[in-house]
Every structure is written in structure tokens, then in C-alpha cells.
Amino acid sequence: MKAYLVVLIDISWDDFNPLGISNMGNRIIVRKPPLQKCEKEVQLLLTFIKNTLKGKCVITPFSGIYCRSAFHEEPFISLWNQAVEQGGEIAIHTHEEIVEKGVIKDRIHYSNVIIQLLERLKNAGIEPCGYRGGHATYFNFLTKFLEELNLLIDLTSIPGFNKKSWSAVWSNTSLSAYYLCPFNHLVNCIHAQSNVLEIPLGFKGNKNDFRNYLWIEQADLNDLKSVWDSIVFRAERVGKPQIIYSLFHSHSMSKNKIVRRFSEFLEYASNHGGKIVTSKEARKIFNILNN
């Protein structure tokens, strides 16, 4: 096997762009999520996951300043339990951005939010597999904290992405999974590694262009195939399978063209050196490959 792919699905909605990200048109907009529409999209998503992936995926329900708990209450909690029953995983996902102010950077704020979300999910019978920072935001203080909470997988990294203003810096990081350094997520450890495995977004490894990532909405099918082929080639070149994730958003279930692109990409990856795994399976595979 040349590459192990974790299929990551962010639970989100259209009209949420508090930081004016360029690939979304530089338009700052934050509207409340249309929860009934979101629920229908998640229902469609779960059927798609079951039929296409045999349930294997990581779902990251949104929680942020503009919608703290709706996706961690009914009817969504029952849907997350259904996803787990199908063979999927749930991860904690925070979006701590404030329009025109930027990203909250306070350690205590993050600690309180993550603990609250962890308790909500555990009370619903769900054991989260790990964590994902919104808009690729990550702080070094999170690594030890995630370790303490037994959230041993992080899915935040977008290699080559560099937005210092909102603490989303992943320049020169590994293009395949690696254990985070406890003190600096950007370097290889010269001392003991943490127990938190970082799984990065699949990246072609050249120009920092969203078409060079396994980001389903931001690349056409030929782009995605090209990125995948480069990942397989890299695995052959370095002599070790690559472990990465692909990114899809639940609101795209309302867009048939993107759903078709997603399905065709998954089929292509599976037929060209890839195997779809959960994040916990990816962690076990990484440990076996590196022992």
C-alpha cells in the first residue's frame, strides 16, 4: 500500500467566512447556520459514507463563537452516534474567530471550550478520536493538553499554509503523519516526542495553492488526481507509505457536482495505491511502520 487516506468531513454551512479567506472570495460573512438544512445534509452525508466508505471517516462537528453548541445537541448528537455505529469517528473541532478581531489565542479559553465539548460528547456515549483546529489554527500549548485528555490525534495541519495573524502556521512541516513535538509543532523533536499524532492534509508539495491539496471543494477532479498521484510517487521515492487526510464539508452535500467529484476521487484513490482508514487505524499503521 502506497498511501493511507483519512477522509475528514467538517460539519459546516455556507456563509461562514469570518476571516475573509481568499479561496472563499475574500468576503467576510458570518450568518447563523440553517440547522434544518444542515440536518438534511448530514443525513445525506451519513448515507453517502455508509455506501461509499463503509462508514470510515472522521466527522468534525463545528463549535465556535458564532455557534457554540447546536451541533452538539439533538438532533445532531444522534446522527454522530449513527456515524460511529457505521464505523466512523468524531473529533473535536473549534472555530474561535471573531470578525474584524481575528483569532482568540488565550490558553484558558481553549482549555474550557475543549473540555466542555469533550464532556458533551462523552455524555452522549461518544469517545472523540482527536482534535482539529478551525482554519488550521494551532498553538503549541495544545499538544500537552490534548495528550492529558487522551485526544491523541490532531488533524489541523495544512502543510505549507502560513497565516501568522491567526496562528495557522504550517510552513515546512511534514507531508505525512508524524508525532508532534511537545514544545514546537513545526520542528522534528530533538527530545522525546509527544503521543499526539499529527495527520496533515494531502499536499502536492509545491506551490501553496488550494488546488494542490486534497481539498475536495477547492480543486477539480483532475487536480485531485494529480495531487494523489504525487503522494503515491512520494511514497515510492521515500520508500514509506504516506498517511494523510482529505477535506470535505457537509454543506457540499447540497451540491451534486461536488458530491460526484468526491465520490470519483475516492474511487480513484482506492484504485491507485490507496486505502481508506480511520484516524485510529492510521495511528496503529504509523506505529507499526515506524517500530
C-alpha positions in Angstrom: 0.0 0.0 0.0 1.4 3.4 -1.0 -0.9 5.8 0.9 -3.4 5.6 3.7 -6.2 8.2 3.5 -8.3 9.5 6.3 -11.5 11.0 5.0 -12.2 14.1 7.1 -15.6 15.8 6.9 -16.1 19.2 8.6 -19.7 19.9 9.6 -20.4 23.4 8.5 -22.6 25.7 6.4 -22.4 28.2 3.6 -22.0 31.8 4.5 -19.4 31.3 7.2 -16.1 33.1 6.4 -15.2 35.3 9.4 -11.6 35.8 8.3 -12.2 36.6 4.7 -10.2 33.6 3.4 -9.1 34.2 -0.1 -10.3 31.0 -1.6 -13.8 31.9 -0.4 -13.7 35.2 -2.2 -12.2 37.5 0.5 -15.7 38.2 1.6 -16.2 38.4 5.4 -19.5 36.9 6.3 -21.0 35.2 9.3 -24.6 34.0 9.3 -26.3 31.6 11.7 -26.4 28.1 10.5 -29.7 27.0 8.9 -30.0 24.0 11.2 -32.8 22.2 9.4 -30.8 22.3 6.1 -27.7 21.2 8.0 -29.5 18.3 9.4 -30.7 17.1 6.0 -27.2 17.5 4.6 -25.8 15.4 7.4 -28.4 12.7 6.8 -27.4 12.6 3.1 -23.8 12.5 4.2 -24.2 9.5 6.5 -25.9 7.6 3.7 -23.0 8.5 1.4 -20.4 7.5 4.0 -22.1 4.2 4.6 -22.4 3.3 0.9 -19.1 4.7 -0.3 -16.7 4.4 2.6 -18.3 1.6 4.6 -18.6 4.1 7.3 -14.9 5.0 7.6 -14.4 8.7 8.1 -13.7 11.4 10.7 -16.5 13.8 11.3 -15.7 17.2 13.0 -18.8 19.0 14.3 -18.4 22.7 14.3 -18.2 24.6 17.6 -17.3 28.3 17.7 -18.0 31.8 18.7 -21.0 32.1 16.4 -22.4 28.6 17.0 -21.1 27.1 20.2 -23.4 24.1 20.9 -26.0 23.5 18.2 -24.1 20.7 16.6 -23.5 19.0 19.9 -27.2 18.8 20.8 -30.1 16.9 19.3 -30.8 16.0 16.5 -27.1 16.1 15.7 -25.9 14.0 18.6 -28.0 11.1 17.5 -26.5 11.5 14.0 -23.0 11.4 15.4 -23.8 8.2 17.2 -25.1 6.8 14.0 -21.9 7.7 12.3 -19.9 5.9 15.0 -22.1 2.8 14.7 -21.4 2.8 10.9 -17.7 2.7 11.6 -16.8 6.4 11.7 -15.2 8.6 14.3 -15.9 12.0 15.8 -13.3 14.7 16.6 -13.5 17.9 18.5 -13.4 20.9 16.2 -13.2 24.5 17.4 -13.5 27.8 15.4 -12.5 30.6 17.8 -12.5 33.5 15.3 -14.1 36.9 15.9 -15.0 39.1 12.9 -12.6 42.1 12.5 -10.6 41.0 15.5 -9.1 37.7 14.5 -8.5 34.5 16.4 -8.7 34.1 20.2 -5.3 33.0 21.5 -6.0 32.5 25.2 -4.9 29.2 26.6 -7.7 29.1 29.3 -10.4 29.8 26.7 -9.3 26.9 24.6 -9.0 24.6 27.6 -12.5 25.4 28.7 -14.0 25.0 25.3 -12.3 21.7 24.5 -13.2 20.2 28.0 -16.8 21.3 27.5 -17.0 19.7 24.1 -15.3 16.6 25.3 -17.8 16.2 28.2 -20.8 16.8 25.9 -19.7 14.0 23.5 -18.7 11.6 26.3 -22.1 12.2 28.0 -23.7 11.1 24.7 -21.6 7.9 24.6 -19.1 9.2 22.1 -15.3 8.9 22.6 -13.7 11.6 20.4 -10.7 10.4 18.4 -8.9 13.7 18.5 -8.9 17.4 17.7 -8.9 19.7 14.7 -8.4 23.5 14.9 -10.6 25.7 12.7 -8.9 27.4 9.8 -5.7 25.5 10.6 -5.2 27.4 13.8 -2.9 25.6 16.3 -1.0 26.6 19.4 2.0 24.8 20.9 0.3 24.7 24.3 -2.4 22.4 22.9 -0.1 19.4 22.4 0.4 18.6 26.1 -3.2 19.5 26.8 -4.5 17.1 24.2 -2.2 14.4 25.5 -3.6 14.9 29.0 -7.2 14.5 27.7 -6.2 11.4 25.7 -7.0 13.1 22.4 -4.0 11.6 20.7 -4.7 12.5 17.0 -4.6 16.0 15.6 -6.0 16.8 12.1 -5.2 20.5 11.9 -2.1 20.6 9.7 -2.2 22.1 6.2 1.4 21.8 5.0 2.8 25.0 3.5 0.0 27.1 4.9 1.2 30.2 6.7 -1.2 32.7 8.3 0.6 34.1 11.4 -2.2 36.6 12.1 -4.5 33.7 13.1 -1.8 31.3 14.3 -2.2 29.0 11.4 1.5 28.3 10.6 2.4 25.0 9.0 5.4 26.0 6.8 8.0 23.3 6.3 6.1 20.7 8.2 6.0 17.0 7.3 3.8 16.0 4.3 2.9 12.7 6.0 1.9 11.8 9.6 4.3 12.5 12.4 4.3 12.8 16.2 4.2 16.3 17.4 7.0 17.8 19.4 5.6 18.9 22.9 7.0 22.4 22.5 7.0 23.2 18.8 4.7 21.7 16.3 6.9 22.9 13.4 10.1 21.0 14.1 11.3 17.5 14.5 11.9 16.7 18.1 15.5 16.6 19.5 14.0 15.2 22.7 11.0 12.9 23.5 8.1 13.2 21.1 4.5 13.7 22.4 1.9 11.0 22.0 -0.2 13.2 19.7 0.0 12.1 16.0 -0.4 14.9 13.5 -2.1 13.8 10.3 -1.7 16.5 7.6 -3.9 17.4 4.7 -2.7 15.7 1.5 -0.5 18.1 -0.4 1.4 18.0 -3.7 4.3 19.7 -2.0 5.0 22.6 -4.3 3.1 25.9 -4.7 0.8 26.8 -1.8 -2.3 26.8 -3.9 -5.6 25.2 -2.7 -5.7 23.2 -6.0 -2.6 21.4 -4.8 -4.3 19.9 -1.7 -6.8 17.1 -1.3 -9.5 19.7 -0.5 -12.5 18.5 -2.4 -14.3 21.8 -2.8 -11.2 23.8 -3.9 -9.8 21.5 -6.7 -11.4 19.9 -9.7 -11.2 16.1 -10.2 -8.0 16.3 -12.4 -6.3 18.4 -9.7 -7.2 15.9 -7.0 -6.0 13.0 -9.1 -2.7 14.9 -9.7 -2.3 15.6 -6.0 -3.0 11.9 -5.2 -0.5 10.7 -7.9 2.2 13.0 -6.4 1.5 11.5 -2.9 1.9 7.9 -4.3 5.0 8.9 -6.1 6.5 10.4 -2.9 5.7 7.2 -1.1 7.6 5.2 -3.7 10.5 7.7 -3.7 11.0 7.7 0.1 10.2 4.0 0.5 7.5 4.5 3.0 3.6 4.8 2.8 2.2 8.2 3.2 -0.6 8.9 5.8 -2.7 12.0 5.0 -6.3 13.2 5.1 -8.7 14.7 2.6 -11.1 17.5 3.4 -14.8 17.8 2.6 -17.6 19.9 4.1 -21.1 18.7 4.9 -22.7 21.7 3.2 -21.4 20.4 -0.1 -23.9 17.5 0.1 -26.4 20.0 -1.4 -24.1 20.4 -4.5 -24.4 17.4 -6.8 -21.3 18.3 -8.8 -19.1 18.4 -5.8 -20.5 15.1 -4.3 -19.8 13.4 -7.6 -16.3 14.8 -7.6 -15.8 13.5 -4.1 -17.1 10.0 -5.0 -14.9 9.8 -8.1 -11.8 10.9 -6.2 -12.3 8.3 -3.5 -12.7 5.6 -6.2 -9.6 6.8 -7.9 -7.5 6.9 -4.7 -8.7 3.4 -3.7 -7.7 2.0 -7.2 -4.3 3.8 -7.3 -2.3 2.7 -4.3 -4.6 4.0 -1.6 -6.5 2.6 1.3 -9.2 4.5 3.3 -8.7 4.2 7.0 -10.0 5.8 10.2 -7.7 8.1 12.2 -7.2 5.4 14.9 -6.3 2.9 12.2 -3.9 5.4 10.7 -2.2 5.8 14.1 -1.8 2.0 14.5 -0.4 1.8 11.0 2.1 4.6 11.7 3.3 2.9 14.8 3.8 -0.4 13.0 5.7 1.3 10.1 8.0 3.2 12.5 8.8 0.5 15.0 
